[in-house]
Amino acid sequence: MLSNPMSHLYDRIGHGYSAQRRPDPRIASQIVRALGDAQRIVNIGAGSGSYEPTDRQVVAVEPSMTMIRQRPVGRRLAVQAAAEQLPFRDASFDAALAILTIHHWHDQRRGLEEVGRVTRGPIVIVTWDPDAWRFWLTDDYFPELVDWDRRICPSLESLRLALGELSVETVPVPADCMDGFLGAYWQRPEAYLDPTVRSAISTFSKLADVEQGIARLREDLQSGAWRRKHGHLLRCSSLDLGYRLVKVGPRSSRAFA
């Protein structure tokens, strides 16, 4: 039986995850472009299968059986394993994906080394840049989330030290983003009042007290205070919230810092 902290977390909070965390086609297109012509792909921390290309051979790696059971019918079943110990031979894949997952890894250094070991082609990572992370939800209502995320999210420099030269692209979050990650509802603040929405955002599970922040947000929405302060966002079609696509070509053997 696999013992992994993220397996336990998502076995607890992951029920119904696939209904809220649907792939957004604009983000998906950016990921597919980064993969290039790679045909055999390993998806690390695959969850319920979002952003896996359907026209390639994808092997998913996911520690939580709750998440694996939510994978779409007809998709190849995932391998229940963790990033830190991938059950594959060296250079088994043309490319690797790691979508909003590295911050969950128990040992990021070992996980990144394993991803580099099993992949002979590009590594495509979607992550948060802790140095660029600003968002009204966290600034005004849940500032403790920023402190937590800055502790667990690797900096771009740390990824560079671990993996070698890399390219970085901004991942704009569309106003009508279909994927329910933390920043997805930046133009739809009332969505954060819904406990079903919050249940698919792992960050909220780290908070001892969610209700105080939710009560302040509800009050500001009812009074119009949110709109007076952030109403300019309603005119935007997308927003940079610090999400980044990192693509790694040739890797170095330098250790994760």
C-alpha positions as CSV (number, residue, x, y, z in Angstrom):
1,M,0.0,0.0,0.0
2,L,1.5,3.3,-1.0
3,S,2.1,5.7,1.9
4,N,2.3,9.3,0.8
5,P,1.1,12.6,2.4
6,M,-0.5,13.8,-0.9
7,S,-2.3,10.4,-1.3
8,H,-3.8,10.9,2.2
9,L,-4.8,14.5,1.4
10,Y,-6.5,13.8,-1.9
11,D,-8.1,10.7,-0.6
12,R,-9.7,13.0,1.9
13,I,-10.6,16.1,-0.2
14,G,-10.6,14.7,-3.7
15,H,-14.1,13.4,-4.0
16,G,-15.9,15.2,-6.8
17,Y,-12.6,16.9,-7.8
18,S,-13.0,16.1,-11.5
19,A,-16.3,18.1,-11.7
20,Q,-14.7,21.3,-10.6
21,R,-11.2,20.9,-12.1
22,R,-11.9,20.6,-15.8
23,P,-9.1,21.5,-18.2
24,D,-9.4,25.0,-19.7
25,P,-8.9,24.8,-23.5
26,R,-6.7,27.9,-23.6
27,I,-4.3,26.6,-21.0
28,A,-4.4,23.2,-22.6
29,S,-3.3,24.7,-25.9
30,Q,-0.3,26.3,-24.3
31,I,0.7,23.0,-22.7
32,V,0.3,21.1,-25.9
33,R,2.5,23.6,-27.8
34,A,5.2,23.2,-25.1
35,L,5.1,19.4,-25.6
36,G,6.0,19.7,-29.3
37,D,5.9,16.4,-31.1
38,A,6.5,14.2,-28.1
39,Q,4.4,11.1,-28.4
40,R,5.1,9.1,-25.2
41,I,4.4,11.3,-22.2
42,V,4.4,10.7,-18.4
43,N,2.1,12.9,-16.4
44,I,3.4,13.3,-12.8
45,G,0.8,14.1,-10.2
46,A,-1.9,13.5,-12.8
47,G,-4.9,13.9,-10.6
48,S,-8.0,13.0,-12.6
49,G,-6.3,13.5,-15.9
50,S,-6.7,17.2,-16.8
51,Y,-4.5,18.5,-19.6
52,E,-3.4,15.1,-20.8
53,P,-3.3,15.1,-24.6
54,T,-5.8,12.6,-26.0
55,D,-3.8,12.0,-29.2
56,R,-0.6,10.8,-27.5
57,Q,0.4,7.9,-25.4
58,V,0.2,9.1,-21.8
59,V,1.2,7.2,-18.7
60,A,-0.2,9.0,-15.6
61,V,1.4,8.8,-12.2
62,E,-0.9,9.6,-9.2
63,P,-0.6,8.7,-5.5
64,S,-4.3,9.0,-4.6
65,M,-6.6,6.2,-5.6
66,T,-9.5,8.6,-5.1
67,M,-8.2,10.7,-7.9
68,I,-7.4,7.7,-10.1
69,R,-11.0,6.5,-9.9
70,Q,-12.1,9.8,-11.4
71,R,-10.2,9.5,-14.6
72,P,-12.4,9.6,-17.7
73,V,-13.7,6.3,-19.0
74,G,-11.5,4.9,-21.7
75,R,-8.3,6.6,-20.5
76,R,-5.4,4.3,-19.6
77,L,-5.4,3.7,-15.9
78,A,-2.8,5.6,-13.9
79,V,0.1,4.1,-12.1
80,Q,-0.3,4.6,-8.3
81,A,3.0,6.1,-7.4
82,A,4.7,9.2,-6.2
83,A,7.1,11.6,-8.0
84,E,9.9,10.7,-5.6
85,Q,9.9,7.1,-6.7
86,L,8.9,6.6,-10.3
87,P,8.6,3.0,-11.4
88,F,10.1,3.4,-14.8
89,R,13.4,2.8,-16.5
90,D,15.7,5.7,-17.4
91,A,14.7,7.7,-20.5
92,S,11.4,5.9,-20.9
93,F,9.5,8.9,-22.1
94,D,9.7,11.5,-24.8
95,A,8.4,14.2,-22.4
96,A,7.0,14.8,-18.9
97,L,4.2,16.8,-17.6
98,A,3.8,18.2,-14.0
99,I,0.8,20.4,-13.8
100,L,0.2,22.3,-10.5
101,T,1.7,19.5,-8.5
102,I,5.4,20.2,-7.5
103,H,4.3,22.2,-4.4
104,H,2.6,19.0,-3.1
105,W,5.7,16.8,-3.4
106,H,7.1,15.6,-0.1
107,D,10.7,15.8,-1.4
108,Q,10.9,18.2,-4.3
109,R,14.6,17.6,-5.0
110,R,14.2,13.9,-5.3
111,G,11.0,14.3,-7.4
112,L,12.7,16.6,-9.9
113,E,15.6,14.2,-10.2
114,E,13.3,11.3,-10.9
115,V,11.4,13.3,-13.5
116,G,14.7,14.1,-15.2
117,R,15.8,10.5,-15.0
118,V,12.8,9.0,-16.8
119,T,12.5,11.6,-19.5
120,R,14.7,12.0,-22.5
121,G,12.8,15.0,-23.9
122,P,11.3,18.1,-22.6
123,I,9.8,18.6,-19.1
124,V,6.7,20.8,-19.0
125,I,5.8,22.2,-15.6
126,V,2.9,24.5,-14.7
127,T,3.5,26.1,-11.3
128,W,3.2,29.3,-9.3
129,D,6.0,31.8,-9.1
130,P,6.1,32.7,-5.4
131,D,7.9,36.0,-6.3
132,A,5.0,37.1,-8.5
133,W,2.0,35.9,-6.5
134,R,-0.5,38.8,-5.9
135,F,-4.2,38.2,-5.8
136,W,-7.1,40.1,-4.1
137,L,-8.4,36.9,-2.6
138,T,-5.2,36.3,-0.7
139,D,-4.3,40.0,-0.1
140,D,-7.7,41.0,1.3
141,Y,-9.2,37.8,2.8
142,F,-6.7,35.0,3.2
143,P,-3.2,36.5,3.6
144,E,-2.1,33.3,5.4
145,L,-2.4,31.4,2.1
146,V,0.4,33.5,0.6
147,D,2.7,32.7,3.5
148,W,1.9,29.0,3.1
149,D,2.4,28.9,-0.7
150,R,5.7,30.8,-0.5
151,R,7.0,28.1,1.8
152,I,6.0,25.2,-0.5
153,C,6.2,26.6,-4.0
154,P,9.7,26.3,-5.6
155,S,11.1,29.6,-7.0
156,L,12.0,29.7,-10.7
157,E,15.7,30.0,-9.7
158,S,15.3,26.8,-7.6
159,L,13.9,25.0,-10.7
160,R,16.8,26.4,-12.8
161,L,19.3,25.1,-10.3
162,A,17.7,21.7,-10.2
163,L,17.0,21.2,-13.9
164,G,19.3,23.4,-15.9
165,E,18.4,26.1,-18.5
166,L,14.6,26.6,-18.8
167,S,12.2,28.9,-20.6
168,V,9.3,30.5,-18.7
169,E,5.9,31.6,-20.1
170,T,3.1,33.4,-18.3
171,V,-0.1,31.4,-18.1
172,P,-2.8,34.0,-18.2
173,V,-6.0,33.0,-16.3
174,P,-9.1,33.7,-18.5
175,A,-12.0,35.5,-16.9
176,D,-14.2,32.5,-17.6
177,C,-11.5,29.9,-16.7
178,M,-13.0,26.4,-16.7
179,D,-10.4,24.9,-14.3
180,G,-11.3,25.6,-10.7
181,F,-7.8,26.2,-9.2
182,L,-7.3,28.9,-6.7
183,G,-7.0,31.9,-9.1
184,A,-9.6,30.7,-11.5
185,Y,-12.5,32.8,-10.2
186,W,-10.7,36.1,-10.0
187,Q,-13.5,37.8,-11.9
188,R,-16.3,35.8,-10.2
189,P,-15.7,36.4,-6.5
190,E,-19.0,35.0,-5.4
191,A,-17.8,31.5,-6.5
192,Y,-15.4,31.4,-3.5
193,L,-18.4,31.5,-1.2
194,D,-19.4,28.0,-2.5
195,P,-18.0,25.2,-0.3
196,T,-18.1,22.9,-3.3
197,V,-15.8,25.2,-5.2
198,R,-13.4,25.5,-2.3
199,S,-13.4,21.8,-1.7
200,A,-11.5,21.3,-5.1
201,I,-8.9,23.9,-4.1
202,S,-6.3,22.1,-2.0
203,T,-5.0,25.4,-0.5
204,F,-8.1,25.9,1.5
205,S,-7.6,22.6,3.3
206,K,-4.5,24.0,4.9
207,L,-6.4,26.7,6.8
208,A,-7.6,26.2,10.3
209,D,-10.3,28.9,9.9
210,V,-11.9,29.6,6.5
211,E,-15.1,31.1,7.7
212,Q,-13.7,34.5,8.9
213,G,-12.3,35.3,5.4
214,I,-15.4,34.0,3.7
215,A,-17.6,36.1,6.0
216,R,-15.6,39.2,5.1
217,L,-15.8,38.5,1.4
218,R,-19.6,37.9,1.6
219,E,-20.0,41.2,3.4
220,D,-17.9,43.1,0.9
221,L,-19.9,41.6,-2.0
222,Q,-23.2,42.5,-0.4
223,S,-22.1,46.1,0.5
224,G,-20.4,46.8,-2.9
225,A,-17.0,47.2,-1.2
226,W,-15.4,44.5,-3.4
227,R,-16.7,46.1,-6.6
228,R,-15.5,49.6,-5.5
229,K,-12.0,48.2,-4.9
230,H,-11.7,45.6,-7.6
231,G,-14.3,46.5,-10.2
232,H,-11.7,47.4,-12.7
233,L,-11.0,43.7,-13.1
234,L,-14.4,43.2,-14.6
235,R,-13.1,44.9,-17.8
236,C,-10.2,42.4,-18.1
237,S,-10.4,39.3,-20.3
238,S,-7.5,37.6,-18.5
239,L,-5.1,38.2,-15.6
240,D,-1.5,37.3,-14.7
241,L,-1.8,35.8,-11.2
242,G,1.7,34.3,-11.1
243,Y,1.0,31.0,-12.9
244,R,3.9,30.0,-15.1
245,L,4.7,27.4,-17.7
246,V,8.3,26.2,-17.3
247,K,9.8,24.2,-20.1
248,V,13.1,22.4,-19.6
249,G,15.2,21.0,-22.4
250,P,18.6,19.6,-21.6
251,R,18.9,19.0,-17.9
252,S,21.9,19.3,-15.6
253,S,22.8,17.1,-12.6
254,R,22.8,20.1,-10.2
255,A,20.9,19.5,-7.0
256,F,17.6,21.1,-6.1
257,A,18.3,24.2,-3.9
